[in-house]
């Protein structure tokens, strides 16, 4: 039997791979602490994202390689290390923000803001530091959906301090205009507002900045793509062809601007009866999956029609934050894990240095 020592443990852990990155956890610098006390081993492992969906799988693999060494008690504590998807030069455009995730759609009414809000809150619940930028300047719904109001203050260095709700830092044009007043602006003004929110907001240190884009292909999307390094975009559609036709155009625009597409999520995929549990596909079936296969991108799952999503959106309690979440909440949490995993793989692919957070 191999002597139970720190060196032997680290050597054994080289046989444990991160399932998403395909490299061992030692070379990825995920093993932060090894403490040996007799046959007891205490490990501190840093995941590549706080929302890692494969934590249990990694722990099983760790136990499998350490038990033959004579470890009878194995205790694993977890931290997280979030990597940048942009170069250090690009990252200076929004200092402190490691990854920008945009949420886009080809048309309105598909639940893009619902996805943005729940994605941001789910990432924060997993332990990430998260910001949410409501870039839908002429139709800002994020404040209502998060239940946050008020007017941001100025920081000592004269930047805008975002409001906060559910652990998410939030900024929206809605905070600066009277209730009920429309924003009737031409494209250049919309683009200018987005640039100001990126440049003049005191975001601090963020693992992820989620940007809720307006629907379609317009100045807002162009401004964002040309102003900051977008780590990836989540496309939102519904199953029916009229929505898919428009999201194809959004995907084509993103590719033309060399913006990475994380994948597509199909919202309103079916209605789940709260009484009998039967699913009825009101808007059709399989449109999101077909689109993903056609485009060669990931299908991020379907989110069922769920009355708790509408109820929560109306009163400022996102689905993933409700005390008794409905069937959509679990789908939205899976979406957050899939997005975080994709960002982690992309960061590894572009070879950016590891940045560790507690």
TACOR-V520666 format. One record per backbone hydrogen bond with DSSP energy under -1.0 kcal/mol. NH is the residue of the N-H (numbers start at 0). CO is the residue of the C=O. E is the energy in kcal/mol with one decimal. If there is no record, write none. Layout:
# TACOR-V520666
nh:NH co:CO e:E
nh:NH co:CO e:E
This chain:
# TACOR-V520666
nh:4 co:2 e:-1.4
nh:8 co:4 e:-2.4
nh:9 co:5 e:-2.6
nh:10 co:6 e:-2.2
nh:11 co:7 e:-2.2
nh:12 co:8 e:-2.4
nh:14 co:11 e:-1.9
nh:15 co:12 e:-1.7
nh:17 co:22 e:-3.0
nh:21 co:17 e:-2.6
nh:24 co:15 e:-2.5
nh:27 co:23 e:-1.5
nh:28 co:25 e:-1.7
nh:29 co:24 e:-2.6
nh:31 co:43 e:-2.8
nh:32 co:43 e:-1.3
nh:34 co:41 e:-2.5
nh:36 co:39 e:-2.8
nh:39 co:36 e:-2.1
nh:40 co:72 e:-3.0
nh:41 co:34 e:-2.8
nh:42 co:74 e:-3.0
nh:43 co:32 e:-1.9
nh:44 co:76 e:-2.7
nh:45 co:29 e:-3.0
nh:46 co:78 e:-2.1
nh:51 co:48 e:-1.5
nh:57 co:53 e:-1.9
nh:58 co:54 e:-2.3
nh:59 co:55 e:-2.3
nh:60 co:56 e:-1.8
nh:61 co:57 e:-2.3
nh:62 co:58 e:-2.3
nh:63 co:59 e:-1.9
nh:64 co:60 e:-1.5
nh:65 co:61 e:-1.6
nh:66 co:62 e:-2.2
nh:68 co:65 e:-1.3
nh:69 co:66 e:-1.8
nh:70 co:65 e:-1.3
nh:71 co:38 e:-1.7
nh:72 co:38 e:-1.7
nh:74 co:40 e:-2.8
nh:76 co:42 e:-2.7
nh:78 co:44 e:-2.6
nh:79 co:356 e:-1.1
nh:80 co:46 e:-3.6
nh:81 co:354 e:-1.2
nh:84 co:97 e:-1.2
nh:90 co:86 e:-2.8
nh:92 co:89 e:-2.0
nh:93 co:90 e:-1.3
nh:96 co:93 e:-1.9
nh:97 co:205 e:-2.6
nh:100 co:208 e:-2.6
nh:101 co:231 e:-2.2
nh:102 co:210 e:-2.7
nh:103 co:233 e:-2.7
nh:114 co:110 e:-2.2
nh:115 co:111 e:-2.5
nh:116 co:112 e:-2.7
nh:117 co:113 e:-2.2
nh:118 co:114 e:-2.6
nh:119 co:115 e:-2.3
nh:120 co:116 e:-2.4
nh:121 co:117 e:-2.5
nh:122 co:118 e:-2.1
nh:123 co:119 e:-2.0
nh:124 co:120 e:-2.6
nh:125 co:121 e:-1.4
nh:126 co:123 e:-1.4
nh:127 co:122 e:-2.1
nh:130 co:207 e:-2.2
nh:131 co:168 e:-3.2
nh:132 co:209 e:-2.9
nh:133 co:170 e:-2.5
nh:134 co:132 e:-1.3
nh:134 co:211 e:-1.4
nh:136 co:134 e:-1.9
nh:144 co:140 e:-2.1
nh:145 co:141 e:-2.0
nh:146 co:142 e:-1.1
nh:147 co:142 e:-2.2
nh:154 co:158 e:-3.1
nh:157 co:154 e:-2.3
nh:159 co:199 e:-3.1
nh:160 co:152 e:-3.1
nh:162 co:169 e:-1.7
nh:164 co:167 e:-2.1
nh:167 co:164 e:-2.0
nh:168 co:129 e:-2.2
nh:169 co:162 e:-3.6
nh:170 co:131 e:-1.9
nh:174 co:171 e:-1.5
nh:175 co:172 e:-1.9
nh:180 co:177 e:-2.0
nh:189 co:185 e:-1.6
nh:190 co:186 e:-2.6
nh:191 co:187 e:-2.2
nh:192 co:188 e:-2.1
nh:193 co:189 e:-1.9
nh:194 co:190 e:-2.1
nh:195 co:191 e:-2.1
nh:196 co:192 e:-2.3
nh:197 co:193 e:-1.9
nh:198 co:194 e:-2.6
nh:199 co:195 e:-3.4
nh:201 co:159 e:-3.5
nh:202 co:200 e:-1.8
nh:205 co:95 e:-2.5
nh:206 co:128 e:-2.1
nh:207 co:128 e:-2.0
nh:208 co:98 e:-2.7
nh:209 co:130 e:-3.0
nh:210 co:100 e:-2.8
nh:211 co:132 e:-2.5
nh:212 co:102 e:-2.0
nh:215 co:104 e:-2.1
nh:221 co:217 e:-1.9
nh:222 co:218 e:-3.2
nh:223 co:219 e:-2.2
nh:224 co:220 e:-2.4
nh:225 co:221 e:-2.1
nh:226 co:222 e:-1.4
nh:227 co:223 e:-2.1
nh:230 co:99 e:-1.9
nh:231 co:99 e:-1.2
nh:232 co:259 e:-1.3
nh:233 co:101 e:-2.9
nh:234 co:262 e:-2.6
nh:235 co:103 e:-2.4
nh:236 co:264 e:-2.1
nh:243 co:239 e:-1.8
nh:244 co:240 e:-2.7
nh:246 co:242 e:-2.2
nh:247 co:243 e:-1.7
nh:249 co:245 e:-1.6
nh:250 co:246 e:-2.4
nh:251 co:247 e:-2.3
nh:252 co:248 e:-2.2
nh:253 co:249 e:-2.2
nh:254 co:250 e:-2.2
nh:255 co:251 e:-2.1
nh:256 co:252 e:-1.5
nh:257 co:254 e:-1.5
nh:258 co:253 e:-2.8
nh:261 co:232 e:-2.3
nh:262 co:232 e:-1.1
nh:263 co:297 e:-2.3
nh:264 co:234 e:-2.8
nh:265 co:300 e:-2.3
nh:266 co:236 e:-3.2
nh:268 co:302 e:-2.0
nh:270 co:279 e:-3.3
nh:271 co:304 e:-1.4
nh:272 co:277 e:-2.7
nh:276 co:272 e:-1.9
nh:279 co:270 e:-2.7
nh:281 co:279 e:-1.6
nh:283 co:280 e:-1.0
nh:289 co:285 e:-2.3
nh:290 co:286 e:-2.4
nh:291 co:287 e:-2.4
nh:292 co:288 e:-2.3
nh:293 co:289 e:-2.5
nh:294 co:290 e:-2.3
nh:295 co:291 e:-1.2
nh:296 co:291 e:-2.1
nh:299 co:263 e:-3.0
nh:302 co:265 e:-3.0
nh:304 co:269 e:-4.0
nh:308 co:305 e:-1.4
nh:309 co:305 e:-1.1
nh:310 co:306 e:-2.6
nh:311 co:307 e:-2.4
nh:312 co:308 e:-2.4
nh:313 co:309 e:-1.8
nh:314 co:310 e:-1.1
nh:316 co:311 e:-2.8
nh:320 co:317 e:-1.8
nh:321 co:318 e:-1.3
nh:328 co:325 e:-1.1
nh:331 co:327 e:-2.2
nh:332 co:328 e:-2.2
nh:333 co:329 e:-2.3
nh:334 co:330 e:-1.9
nh:335 co:331 e:-2.1
nh:336 co:332 e:-2.2
nh:337 co:333 e:-2.5
nh:338 co:334 e:-2.6
nh:339 co:335 e:-2.5
nh:340 co:336 e:-2.4
nh:341 co:337 e:-2.3
nh:342 co:338 e:-2.4
nh:343 co:339 e:-2.0
nh:344 co:340 e:-2.3
nh:345 co:341 e:-2.4
nh:346 co:342 e:-2.5
nh:347 co:343 e:-2.0
nh:348 co:344 e:-2.0
nh:349 co:345 e:-2.1
nh:351 co:346 e:-1.6
nh:356 co:79 e:-2.0
